[in-house]
Amino acid sequence: MAAIYYERFDVADEGVPRLVGAHVYHRASFPAMRQHGIFMCGVATPTGACEIERVEAPFHVLLVPLAGEAELFQGDDIWPVRPGQFGVLPIGGQRGFRRVGAAPMPHAWVMLRDHDRWNPLQRDTPWVGATTESAALYEAVSLFQREAARANQGESDTLAMPALDLLSRLLQRMLRTDAAVDPRLAALQSWRAAVLHAPAQDWSIERCCARLGLRPAHLHRVCQQHFGQSPGQMVFELRMRAAREMLLAGQKVAVVGPAVGYLEVASFSRRFRQHYGIAPSELLSAMAG
């Protein structure tokens, strides 16, 4: 059973880290971030406890330390992240990161939306990469946050948009999302993005195989290899994810069910409850409360 979205924070009270988000309730906020596939970003320098875990987060988390050491974790498995590296917590699952050791950990962090440009980041476990861009990314996030804060104060001569463009380009360069990828993986990522974009379409195994030019057994094998799921499980999870986002945006259950491929609202509600442990109507009531 998946969770709607759960966060656990064990963070020492060391002041509020500087951040900027895509929604008006973030401080600072800059809605243009959405067009770049960025949900939120910030910088911090924890010296005490710092452990954050999320369940079924609808965004990738990128962690880039300048000093000190962190580790990503998923269950009992850990992935150390040191200066000169970056760590990625892909969308979904139950995963997190923590500061380890005694040294302060200045770092930049970025939450990346479920967006086509970030498809190469999706894997079935956290992962770590090497980079020479750590300082540049930290400075770019810091600059963007300061300029967005000035824009929120009504100043007209801010550099928030150029700073956002710079941040976006640095992210692509660090993560190499514009580099060539395995054509088979690229085709799978394109298919996955198409399901999320149009969840109501016919995504039967036969139609998916025809789209990808694969036989059912081959499609099952490559999906398990790259995403840790069967094709049917992937389609179902993406439909539930799209439904959750629509419900959280305030759309009615009677509209959401057909929009994600369910002709009967009762069938949609049953599957949603099985997946998330809460009925769609209960989610709407909780939001209204």
matplotlib code that plots the C-alpha trace (Angstrom):
import matplotlib.pyplot as plt

x = [0.0, 1.4, 1.1, -0.4, 2.9, 4.6, 7.6, 9.6, 12.0, 14.7, 16.4, 18.1, 16.8, 19.6, 17.6, 15.5, 17.4, 17.1, 14.7, 12.5, 9.5, 7.2, 4.0, 2.8, 2.9, 6.6, 8.9, 10.4, 8.2, 8.6, 6.0, 8.1, 10.1, 7.3, 8.2, 11.7, 10.5, 11.7, 9.4, 11.7, 15.3, 17.5, 20.8, 21.6, 24.5, 23.4, 25.9, 23.5, 20.9, 19.7, 17.7, 14.7, 12.7, 9.8, 7.2, 5.8, 7.2, 6.0, 9.4, 13.1, 15.4, 18.9, 21.5, 24.8, 27.2, 30.1, 31.7, 31.0, 29.3, 25.8, 24.2, 21.1, 19.1, 16.3, 15.5, 18.8, 20.7, 22.9, 24.7, 27.4, 27.5, 30.7, 32.0, 32.5, 29.4, 25.6, 22.9, 19.5, 16.4, 14.0, 10.3, 8.3, 9.3, 10.4, 13.8, 15.7, 19.1, 21.0, 24.1, 26.8, 30.0, 31.0, 31.7, 29.2, 27.5, 26.9, 24.8, 22.4, 19.2, 16.7, 13.3, 12.6, 9.1, 7.9, 8.8, 10.0, 13.4, 14.1, 13.0, 16.7, 16.8, 14.1, 15.5, 14.3, 16.9, 18.7, 22.0, 25.1, 27.0, 30.3, 30.4, 32.7, 29.7, 28.9, 30.1, 28.5, 25.2, 25.3, 26.0, 23.3, 20.6, 21.7, 21.6, 18.2, 16.7, 17.9, 16.6, 13.3, 13.0, 13.5, 10.9, 8.4, 9.1, 7.9, 11.3, 11.2, 14.9, 15.5, 17.5, 15.3, 14.5, 18.1, 19.2, 16.5, 17.7, 21.3, 20.2, 18.3, 21.3, 23.6, 21.2, 21.1, 24.9, 25.4, 22.8, 23.7, 20.0, 20.8, 23.4, 22.8, 21.1, 20.4, 17.7, 15.8, 15.7, 14.8, 11.9, 10.7, 11.0, 9.0, 6.3, 6.2, 5.9, 3.1, 1.2, 1.5, 0.4, -2.6, -3.6, -7.1, -5.8, -5.8, -2.5, -3.1, -0.1, -0.9, -1.1, 2.1, 4.0, 2.8, 4.0, 7.5, 7.9, 8.4, 6.9, 5.1, 7.8, 10.5, 8.6, 8.1, 11.8, 13.1, 10.5, 11.7, 15.3, 15.0, 12.1, 11.6, 8.0, 5.9, 4.3, 0.9, 2.1, 3.8, 0.6, -1.5, 0.9, 1.2, -2.6, -2.9, -0.2, -2.1, -5.3, -3.7, -2.3, -5.8, -7.5, -4.9, -5.6, -9.3, -10.9, -14.0, -13.9, -16.4, -14.1, -10.8, -11.9, -12.6, -9.6, -7.3, -9.0, -11.8, -15.3, -16.9, -16.2, -16.8, -14.0, -11.7, -12.4, -11.8, -8.4, -7.3, -8.1, -6.3, -3.2, -3.1, -5.1, -7.6, -10.6, -10.6, -13.5, -11.7, -8.7, -10.8, -12.5, -9.2, -8.0, -11.2, -10.8]
y = [0.0, 3.4, 6.6, 9.9, 11.6, 11.3, 13.2, 12.5, 15.2, 14.8, 18.1, 20.2, 23.7, 25.6, 28.3, 28.2, 27.1, 29.4, 28.0, 29.0, 27.0, 27.0, 27.7, 30.9, 29.4, 28.8, 31.5, 32.7, 31.6, 31.8, 30.0, 30.0, 27.1, 24.8, 25.3, 24.1, 21.0, 22.3, 22.1, 23.5, 24.1, 25.6, 25.6, 24.7, 23.9, 21.5, 20.9, 18.8, 16.2, 16.2, 13.2, 13.4, 10.5, 10.5, 7.9, 8.1, 11.6, 12.9, 14.4, 13.5, 14.8, 15.9, 16.4, 18.1, 18.4, 20.9, 19.5, 16.9, 13.7, 12.4, 9.1, 8.1, 5.3, 2.9, 0.3, -1.0, -0.1, 3.1, 5.1, 7.5, 10.9, 13.0, 16.3, 15.9, 13.7, 14.2, 11.8, 11.2, 9.9, 9.0, 9.6, 7.2, 4.5, 5.0, 6.8, 9.5, 11.0, 11.9, 13.9, 11.6, 12.3, 15.4, 17.9, 20.6, 19.7, 22.8, 21.5, 22.4, 20.4, 20.5, 18.8, 18.0, 17.4, 14.4, 16.1, 14.7, 16.3, 14.4, 10.9, 9.6, 10.1, 7.4, 4.2, 1.7, 2.7, 5.8, 6.4, 8.5, 10.3, 12.3, 16.0, 19.0, 21.4, 21.3, 24.8, 26.3, 24.6, 25.8, 29.4, 29.2, 28.0, 30.6, 33.4, 32.3, 32.2, 35.7, 37.2, 35.4, 36.8, 40.3, 39.6, 38.6, 42.0, 43.7, 44.9, 45.4, 45.0, 41.4, 38.8, 35.9, 34.7, 34.8, 33.1, 30.4, 29.8, 29.5, 27.0, 25.0, 24.8, 23.7, 21.0, 19.6, 19.7, 18.1, 15.3, 14.9, 14.7, 16.1, 13.4, 10.4, 7.5, 3.9, 4.0, 1.2, 3.1, 6.3, 4.6, 3.2, 6.7, 8.2, 5.6, 6.2, 10.0, 9.4, 7.3, 10.0, 12.7, 10.8, 8.2, 7.7, 6.2, 2.4, 1.2, -2.5, -4.7, -5.3, -1.5, -0.9, -3.6, -2.3, 1.2, 0.0, -2.8, -5.4, -8.7, -9.0, -11.1, -8.7, -5.7, -7.3, -8.1, -4.6, -2.9, -5.0, -4.3, -0.6, 0.3, -2.7, -3.1, -5.0, -3.0, -3.4, -2.2, 0.8, 1.9, 1.4, 3.4, 6.2, 6.4, 6.5, 9.2, 11.3, 10.8, 11.9, 15.1, 15.9, 15.3, 17.5, 20.2, 20.1, 18.2, 16.0, 12.2, 11.9, 13.9, 12.2, 8.6, 8.8, 11.1, 8.3, 5.5, 4.3, 4.3, 3.4, 5.8, 3.0, 0.9, 3.9, 4.6, 1.0, 0.8, 4.2, 3.1, -0.2, 1.7, 4.7, 3.4, 6.3, 6.8, 9.7, 11.4, 11.1, 12.8, 15.7, 16.0, 16.1, 18.9, 20.8, 20.4]
z = [0.0, -1.0, 1.1, -0.2, 0.8, 4.1, 5.5, 8.6, 9.8, 12.5, 12.2, 14.9, 15.4, 13.7, 12.0, 8.9, 5.8, 2.7, 0.1, -2.8, -4.1, -7.0, -5.0, -3.4, 0.0, -0.2, 1.2, -1.2, -4.1, -7.9, -9.9, -13.1, -11.6, -12.7, -16.4, -15.6, -13.8, -10.4, -7.3, -4.6, -3.9, -1.1, 0.7, 4.3, 6.6, 9.3, 12.2, 14.3, 13.6, 10.0, 8.8, 6.4, 5.1, 2.6, 1.5, -2.0, -2.6, -6.0, -6.8, -7.2, -4.4, -5.5, -2.6, -3.3, -0.4, -0.4, 2.7, 5.4, 4.5, 3.9, 3.2, 1.3, 2.7, 1.7, 4.4, 5.6, 2.4, 2.4, -0.3, 1.0, -0.6, -0.3, -1.7, -5.4, -5.6, -5.8, -4.5, -6.0, -4.2, -7.1, -7.1, -5.0, -2.5, 1.1, 1.0, 2.7, 3.6, 6.7, 7.7, 9.1, 11.0, 13.0, 10.3, 9.2, 6.0, 3.7, 0.8, -1.9, -2.4, -5.2, -5.6, -9.2, -10.4, -12.4, -15.7, -19.0, -18.7, -15.5, -16.7, -16.7, -12.9, -12.3, -10.9, -8.4, -5.7, -4.6, -6.5, -6.5, -9.3, -9.6, -10.4, -10.5, -10.3, -6.6, -5.8, -8.9, -8.1, -4.5, -5.6, -8.3, -5.8, -3.3, -5.9, -7.1, -3.6, -2.9, -6.1, -5.7, -2.2, -3.7, -6.3, -3.6, -1.9, -5.0, -6.4, -10.1, -10.9, -9.7, -11.6, -10.5, -14.1, -15.3, -12.0, -12.6, -16.2, -14.9, -12.2, -14.8, -17.1, -14.3, -13.3, -16.8, -17.0, -13.7, -14.3, -18.0, -18.8, -22.2, -22.9, -25.1, -23.4, -24.2, -27.0, -25.3, -22.0, -23.8, -25.4, -22.0, -20.5, -23.3, -22.8, -19.1, -19.6, -22.1, -19.6, -16.9, -19.5, -20.7, -18.1, -19.5, -22.8, -23.5, -22.0, -22.3, -22.6, -26.3, -27.0, -25.1, -26.9, -30.2, -29.3, -28.2, -30.8, -28.1, -27.2, -23.9, -22.2, -23.4, -22.2, -18.8, -18.6, -19.5, -17.2, -14.3, -15.2, -15.4, -13.1, -10.8, -11.8, -14.3, -17.1, -15.6, -12.2, -13.7, -15.6, -12.4, -10.2, -12.7, -13.0, -9.2, -9.0, -11.6, -9.7, -6.4, -8.0, -9.5, -6.1, -4.3, -6.9, -5.8, -8.6, -7.8, -7.6, -10.4, -12.7, -11.6, -12.1, -15.8, -16.3, -15.2, -17.1, -14.8, -16.3, -12.9, -10.1, -7.5, -9.2, -9.2, -5.5, -4.5, -6.3, -4.9, -1.4, -1.9, -3.1, -0.7, 2.3, 2.0, -0.2, -2.7, -0.9, 2.4, 0.9, -0.3, 3.1, 4.8, 2.6, 3.1, 6.9]

ax = plt.figure().add_subplot(projection="3d")
ax.plot(x, y, z, "-o")
ax.set_aspect("equal")
plt.show()
